Amino acid sequence: MLVVKTLHLWMVISWFAGLFYLPRIFVNLAMVPADSVAERDRLLLMAGKLYKFMTPLGAFAVLLGLWLWFGYGFAGGWLHAKTTLVAVLIGYHWHCGRILDDFRAGRNARSHVWFRFYNELPVLVLLVVLFLVVLKPF
C-alpha cells in the first residue's frame, strides 16, 4: 500500500501543478490585446496541452485515492470533508475546461483580475486538505 500511497501523492502533486498553472495562463490570455493573434494562439495552445496533460493526472490521483480509502478502510469526518474538497477540485478542473472553451470561442468576459482570484481556490483547498490529512481533526 505504500507504493499506492506514493503514486497517489505523485499524481496529486502533478495534478496540482496543472491546477495552479492553467489559471495563470488564463490571466495572460485575459490580458492579450485584441490585435495580438499570435500571442493568443500560443497561449491557447499551451493551455490546451496543459489541460489534456493534467486531466489524466487528476483521474489517476482520484483512482489511487479511492484505492487507498478502500484498502485502508479509513473512516471519520476528516475523510468525508477531504472527499468533499476533492469533489470541489474536480468541479474546478471541469470549470477550467469550460473557461478554456470560452477563450477558444472568443467568449471570455472576465478580467485578468478575476482570474488572479480564481487561481487562489486550489491553493486554499490544498491547505485545508493537508491539515485534514495530517491532523485528522474529527
C-alpha positions as CSV (number, residue, x, y, z in Angstrom):
1,M,0.0,0.0,0.0
2,L,3.0,2.3,0.4
3,V,3.6,2.1,-3.3
4,V,0.0,3.1,-3.9
5,K,0.3,6.0,-1.4
6,T,3.5,7.2,-3.1
7,L,1.9,7.1,-6.6
8,H,-1.2,8.9,-5.2
9,L,0.9,11.7,-3.8
10,W,2.9,11.9,-7.1
11,M,-0.3,12.2,-9.1
12,V,-1.8,14.8,-6.7
13,I,1.3,16.9,-6.8
14,S,1.4,16.7,-10.6
15,W,-2.4,17.5,-10.9
16,F,-2.0,20.5,-8.6
17,A,0.8,21.8,-10.8
18,G,-1.7,22.0,-13.6
19,L,-4.4,23.4,-11.4
20,F,-2.0,26.1,-10.3
21,Y,-0.7,27.0,-13.7
22,L,-3.7,26.8,-16.0
23,P,-5.5,29.8,-14.4
24,R,-2.2,31.7,-14.7
25,I,-2.4,31.2,-18.4
26,F,-6.0,32.5,-18.3
27,V,-4.6,35.6,-16.6
28,N,-2.3,36.1,-19.5
29,L,-5.0,35.3,-22.1
30,A,-7.3,37.9,-20.5
31,M,-4.6,40.5,-20.9
32,V,-3.7,39.8,-24.5
33,P,-4.5,42.8,-26.8
34,A,-7.2,42.1,-29.5
35,D,-4.6,42.6,-32.3
36,S,-2.1,40.1,-30.9
37,V,-3.4,36.9,-32.6
38,A,-0.1,35.0,-32.4
39,E,0.3,35.6,-28.6
40,R,-3.4,34.5,-28.1
41,D,-2.9,31.4,-30.2
42,R,0.3,30.4,-28.4
43,L,-1.3,30.8,-25.0
44,L,-4.4,28.8,-26.2
45,L,-2.1,26.0,-27.4
46,M,-0.2,25.9,-24.1
47,A,-3.5,25.9,-22.1
48,G,-5.0,23.2,-24.3
49,K,-1.9,20.9,-24.0
50,L,-1.7,21.5,-20.2
51,Y,-5.4,20.7,-19.7
52,K,-5.1,17.5,-21.8
53,F,-2.0,16.5,-19.7
54,M,-3.4,17.3,-16.3
55,T,-6.8,15.6,-16.8
56,P,-5.4,12.0,-16.6
57,L,-3.2,13.1,-13.7
58,G,-6.3,14.1,-11.8
59,A,-8.1,11.0,-12.7
60,F,-5.2,8.8,-11.5
61,A,-5.0,10.8,-8.3
62,V,-8.7,10.2,-7.6
63,L,-8.5,6.5,-8.5
64,L,-5.4,5.9,-6.4
65,G,-7.1,7.8,-3.5
66,L,-10.1,5.5,-3.8
67,W,-7.8,2.5,-3.7
68,L,-6.2,3.8,-0.5
69,W,-9.6,4.6,1.0
70,F,-11.0,1.1,0.3
71,G,-7.6,-0.6,1.0
72,Y,-7.1,1.0,4.4
73,G,-10.7,1.5,5.3
74,F,-10.2,5.0,6.6
75,A,-13.2,6.4,8.4
76,G,-14.0,9.7,10.1
77,G,-15.3,13.1,9.4
78,W,-12.0,14.3,8.2
79,L,-12.1,11.9,5.3
80,H,-15.6,13.0,4.4
81,A,-14.5,16.6,4.4
82,K,-11.5,15.8,2.3
83,T,-13.6,13.8,-0.2
84,T,-16.0,16.8,-0.5
85,L,-13.0,19.1,-1.2
86,V,-11.7,16.7,-3.8
87,A,-15.1,16.9,-5.4
88,V,-14.8,20.7,-5.4
89,L,-11.4,20.3,-7.1
90,I,-12.9,18.0,-9.8
91,G,-15.5,20.7,-10.4
92,Y,-12.8,23.4,-10.5
93,H,-10.9,21.3,-13.1
94,W,-14.0,20.8,-15.2
95,H,-14.7,24.6,-14.9
96,C,-11.2,25.3,-16.2
97,G,-12.1,23.3,-19.2
98,R,-15.2,25.4,-19.8
99,I,-13.2,28.6,-19.4
100,L,-10.7,27.3,-22.0
101,D,-13.5,26.6,-24.4
102,D,-14.8,30.2,-23.8
103,F,-11.4,31.6,-24.6
104,R,-11.1,29.5,-27.8
105,A,-14.5,30.7,-28.9
106,G,-13.8,34.3,-28.1
107,R,-16.5,34.4,-25.4
108,N,-14.4,35.3,-22.3
109,A,-15.9,38.3,-20.5
110,R,-13.8,38.0,-17.3
111,S,-10.8,40.3,-16.5
112,H,-7.3,39.2,-15.6
113,V,-8.1,40.4,-12.0
114,W,-10.9,37.9,-11.7
115,F,-8.6,35.1,-12.9
116,R,-6.0,36.1,-10.3
117,F,-8.5,35.5,-7.6
118,Y,-9.8,32.4,-9.3
119,N,-6.3,31.0,-9.3
120,E,-6.2,31.0,-5.5
121,L,-9.0,28.5,-4.9
122,P,-6.9,25.3,-5.4
123,V,-4.2,26.9,-3.1
124,L,-6.7,27.3,-0.3
125,V,-8.3,23.9,-0.9
126,L,-4.9,22.2,-0.8
127,L,-4.0,23.9,2.5
128,V,-7.3,22.6,4.1
129,V,-6.8,19.1,2.7
130,L,-3.3,18.9,4.0
131,F,-4.5,19.9,7.5
132,L,-7.3,17.4,7.3
133,V,-5.0,14.5,6.2
134,V,-2.2,15.3,8.7
135,L,-4.2,16.3,11.7
136,K,-7.4,14.3,11.2
137,P,-9.2,16.7,13.5
138,F,-12.5,14.9,13.6
